[in-house]
Amino acid sequence: MLIINPKKIKKADLVIGIPSYNEAKTIGFVTSKIAFGLKKYFSSKKSVIINVDNHSPDGTKKEFFKAKIDIPRIYISTPKNIKGKGYNFYNLFLAIKKLKAKVGVVVDADLCSIKPVWIKKLASPVFSGFEYVLPFYIRRKDDATITNYLVYPLIYGLLGWDVRQPIGGEFAFSSRLVDIWLTRKWSQSTKKFGIDIFMTLNALFNKAKVCQVNLGVKIHKPSTPNLDSMFEQVVGTLFGMLATYPLEKKIVKIKKIPLLGKPVFSLPNVKPNYKNFENIFLTQFNIHQKLLKKYLNKEIYKKLETMYQKKEINIDLDLWVKIVYDLFYAYNLTKKITIIRALKCLYFGRVASSFKQVADLVPIQFENETLKQAKCFFEKRSYFLNKNKEN
């Protein structure tokens, strides 16, 4: 591990972490906005900005230190052959603990929409008594598909928590949670893109005082090129943690998390391109047919097989909920990665199907559709619980 600490900082009240890999184009901009926010809103605090990097070869470190700011900076990198967002967070947590900081904040290195006030909105609630702060922002319809179609509705449906952005990328947290995260077991998926859901679920499971803050609109580098590995790592951590958590048999009321600030749905409408998602489904379905036929409800499998044969993909909400619950149940019955990859294939089909239906919806209408999907997961949670009871 490489650590560069030019100002020899040994103590801090507030640490802002920027995890990165090849983010030279944007990290200087993000660092400057953070520094402005710290100077404006936290001038009385000892603050430090830490770039936790994966030994980026594109000059990320150089651009981080090149930003013209007067807030102390530290650069920490994993060894050259170690890559993964979770590894960066682990190094950040160790640094926060070593600096004895009361509050930690993380923001993505590729943000184009970050504003200095984001630092205030994220950190202030922790100084006021909250332990974990999640973002609430408006995003394009073709962004955050893993959140919208799986992570958010599954947490809503099985746990009864309305956590809109459980893997958003921007968080604030207390030192108590840092201690908890460092002592928990980290899977290989957690050391990569699974880190966000690892943090959120551990906060919920440990009864942390949680809130959401409105950050407006999130605009960043498209995640589509990483969706394949990202899905496996996020869902690997999600399923792994949910599978060991004792689910409540009856949830009377959804647990609402306080939202600080009123959301404004000021984002231009875009028509998402469904073709790539549909093509991946059609390319991969035959690879997973045998497993899907074994673990999906017979009627569900037959519908999917017909779609594949006719090349007419329409995985509607009711079908999608049952698919997820069938394969989550099967997760503990067979090789886990094969289940996740089979679900990934169907996820691409579900996203393609939905994109066709929501193409003309404005952001607030799409948000309502996303909530409707989460409610459907909750209404049908007995479908999954009954499978457990029968076996």
Secondary structure, DSSP 8 states (H G I E B T S, - for coil): -EEE-TT-----SEEEEEEESS-TTTHHHHHHHHHHHHHHH-TTS-EEEEEEES--TTSHHHHHHHS---S-EEEEE--TT---HHHHHHHHHHHHHHHT-SEEEE--TT-SS--HHHHHHHHHHHHTT-SEEEEEEE--TTS-HHIIIIIHHHIIIII-EE-S-TT-S-EEEEHHHHHHHHHS---TTTTTTTHHHHHHHHHHHTT--EEEEEEEE------GGGHHHHHHHHHHHHHHHHHTS---S---S-EE--EES-------------HHHHHHHHHHHHHHHHHHHHHS-HHHHHHHHHHHHHT-----HHHHHHHHHHHHHHTTTS-HHHHHHHHHHHHHHHHHHHHHHHTT--HHHHHHHHHHHHHHHHHTHHHHHHHHHH-
